[in-house]
Amino acid sequence: MELYIRKADLAVGNILVITNQSKETIFIASRDKKNPFLIKLYNRLNTLIGEIKLKNNFLKIYSIEINGEEKATINALPMIDLKFVYLSKANWSVVGNLVASKYHVTQSGKEILRVQPTILSQGHPGLELSFNSLDDGPMGTLLAIFLDKYIKLPTLAPKADLDNLGMKSKMPYLNNFKNKCE
């Protein structure tokens, strides 16, 4: 079964609509404005079926709860190695290019979810979530929203002072030129 999420909703929206191939709403996800690390997932009847939240701020542990029961935890954000995430309790391994949102989730060596970028109707970019079992839909959807929203690329600040990096030039004439220009 395939589910779809618009990238525009993921980037700025507090409400995310997750649809199937027939454009029928399957899930509705919402972010709390006061607590950005709390994402709630509702079904079509507006019944809360799952949420992901910050469980331990000091250790950066996130919890995924389905129907009020903790199903998985994510230990810290994958800031350095953006190719692998492990969900304890559920025994899910997320492997692939997390930055480009092209990855798959396995449990005991069997693929249960595949996420890849796609173009939705009217040319909107989005994510395609392919599940082998609809039972994994709520937790897989929460995981995809979480990874898309909170994976951050290491970047230099635009106003970074690159002159004081503690490195000496191996070409002294460049230093002389630099001193004359100042």
C-alpha positions as CSV (number, residue, x, y, z in Angstrom):
1,M,0.0,0.0,0.0
2,E,1.3,3.5,-0.9
3,L,0.7,6.6,1.1
4,Y,1.6,10.2,0.1
5,I,2.6,13.3,1.9
6,R,3.2,16.7,0.3
7,K,6.7,18.2,1.0
8,A,5.2,21.7,1.3
9,D,3.1,20.5,4.3
10,L,6.2,18.9,5.8
11,A,8.3,22.0,5.5
12,V,6.0,24.6,7.0
13,G,2.6,23.2,7.9
14,N,1.3,22.3,11.3
15,I,-1.3,20.0,9.7
16,L,-0.2,17.2,7.3
17,V,-2.7,15.2,5.3
18,I,-1.5,11.7,4.4
19,T,-3.5,10.2,1.4
20,N,-3.6,7.0,-0.6
21,Q,-3.4,6.6,-4.4
22,S,-7.0,7.6,-4.8
23,K,-6.4,10.9,-2.9
24,E,-8.5,9.7,0.1
25,T,-7.3,10.9,3.5
26,I,-5.9,8.1,5.5
27,F,-4.1,9.9,8.3
28,I,-3.9,13.5,9.6
29,A,-0.8,14.5,11.5
30,S,-0.5,17.7,13.5
31,R,2.4,19.5,15.2
32,D,2.0,21.3,18.4
33,K,3.0,25.0,18.1
34,K,4.2,25.1,21.7
35,N,6.1,21.8,21.6
36,P,7.6,21.3,18.1
37,F,8.8,17.8,19.0
38,L,5.3,16.5,19.6
39,I,3.7,15.1,16.4
40,K,0.2,13.6,16.8
41,L,-1.4,11.2,14.2
42,Y,-5.1,10.9,13.8
43,N,-7.3,8.6,11.6
44,R,-10.1,9.7,9.3
45,L,-12.5,9.9,12.2
46,N,-10.2,12.4,14.1
47,T,-9.3,9.7,16.7
48,L,-5.8,9.9,18.1
49,I,-3.9,6.8,17.1
50,G,-0.3,7.7,17.6
51,E,2.3,10.3,18.5
52,I,6.0,10.9,18.6
53,K,7.4,13.0,21.4
54,L,10.6,14.0,23.1
55,K,10.9,11.5,26.0
56,N,14.3,12.6,27.5
57,N,15.6,16.1,26.6
58,F,19.1,15.5,28.0
59,L,19.8,12.3,26.1
60,K,17.6,13.3,23.1
61,I,15.5,10.2,23.2
62,Y,12.2,10.3,21.2
63,S,9.3,7.9,21.8
64,I,6.8,6.6,19.3
65,E,3.4,5.7,20.9
66,I,0.6,3.9,19.1
67,N,-2.8,3.7,20.8
68,G,-1.2,4.9,24.1
69,E,1.5,2.2,24.2
70,E,5.2,2.9,23.6
71,K,6.2,0.9,20.5
72,A,9.6,2.4,19.7
73,T,12.3,4.8,20.8
74,I,14.8,6.7,18.7
75,N,18.1,7.5,20.6
76,A,19.4,10.9,19.5
77,L,19.1,12.5,16.1
78,P,21.4,11.2,13.4
79,M,23.4,14.4,12.9
80,I,26.8,12.9,11.9
81,D,26.0,9.7,10.0
82,L,22.9,10.3,8.0
83,K,22.7,6.8,6.6
84,F,21.4,4.7,9.5
85,V,18.8,5.1,12.3
86,Y,17.8,2.3,14.7
87,L,14.4,2.2,16.5
88,S,14.7,0.1,19.7
89,K,11.8,-1.9,21.0
90,A,10.4,-2.2,17.4
91,N,13.7,-3.5,16.1
92,W,13.4,-1.4,13.0
93,S,16.5,-0.3,11.1
94,V,16.3,2.7,8.7
95,V,19.0,2.5,6.0
96,G,19.5,4.8,3.0
97,N,19.9,8.5,2.2
98,L,17.9,10.2,4.9
99,V,18.8,13.7,3.6
100,A,17.2,13.0,0.2
101,S,14.3,11.0,1.9
102,K,15.2,7.9,0.0
103,Y,15.5,5.0,2.4
104,H,14.0,1.8,3.5
105,V,13.0,0.3,6.9
106,T,13.7,-3.3,7.7
107,Q,12.8,-5.5,10.6
108,S,14.7,-8.8,11.0
109,G,16.0,-8.5,7.5
110,K,12.6,-8.0,5.9
111,E,11.6,-4.7,4.3
112,I,8.5,-3.2,5.8
113,L,8.6,0.3,4.5
114,R,10.2,2.1,1.6
115,V,10.3,6.0,1.4
116,Q,11.2,7.9,-1.7
117,P,10.6,11.3,-3.1
118,T,7.9,11.6,-5.8
119,I,6.0,14.2,-7.8
120,L,2.3,14.4,-6.8
121,S,-0.6,15.7,-8.9
122,Q,-0.3,19.3,-10.0
123,G,3.5,19.0,-9.9
124,H,3.9,19.2,-6.1
125,P,6.9,17.4,-4.6
126,G,6.1,14.8,-2.0
127,L,7.0,11.6,-0.3
128,E,5.8,8.2,-1.2
129,L,5.6,5.7,1.6
130,S,5.3,2.0,0.4
131,F,4.1,-0.4,3.1
132,N,4.0,-4.2,2.9
133,S,1.4,-4.2,5.7
134,L,-1.0,-1.5,6.7
135,D,-0.5,-2.5,10.3
136,D,2.9,-0.7,10.1
137,G,1.2,2.4,8.6
138,P,0.8,4.6,11.8
139,M,4.3,4.0,13.1
140,G,6.0,4.2,9.6
141,T,4.1,7.5,8.9
142,L,5.2,9.1,12.1
143,L,8.8,7.9,11.5
144,A,8.8,9.4,7.9
145,I,7.4,12.8,9.2
146,F,9.9,12.9,12.0
147,L,13.0,12.0,9.9
148,D,12.0,14.5,7.2
149,K,11.4,17.3,9.6
150,Y,14.3,16.9,12.0
151,I,17.2,15.7,9.9
152,K,19.6,18.6,9.6
153,L,22.5,19.1,7.3
154,P,25.8,20.3,8.7
155,T,26.3,23.7,7.2
156,L,28.6,26.7,7.9
157,A,27.0,29.9,9.1
158,P,26.9,32.4,6.2
159,K,28.7,35.0,8.3
160,A,31.4,32.6,9.5
161,D,34.9,34.2,9.8
162,L,37.0,32.0,7.7
163,D,40.2,34.0,8.4
164,N,40.7,32.8,12.0
165,L,40.6,29.0,11.4
166,G,44.0,28.6,13.1
167,M,45.8,27.6,9.8
168,K,48.9,29.2,8.5
169,S,49.3,29.8,4.8
170,K,52.1,27.7,3.2
171,M,52.6,30.4,0.7
172,P,53.9,33.5,2.5
173,Y,53.3,35.8,-0.5
174,L,49.6,35.3,0.0
175,N,49.9,36.6,3.5
176,N,51.8,39.7,2.2
177,F,49.2,40.3,-0.4
178,K,46.4,40.0,2.2
179,N,48.2,42.4,4.5
180,K,48.6,45.0,1.7
181,C,44.9,44.8,0.8
182,E,43.7,45.5,4.4
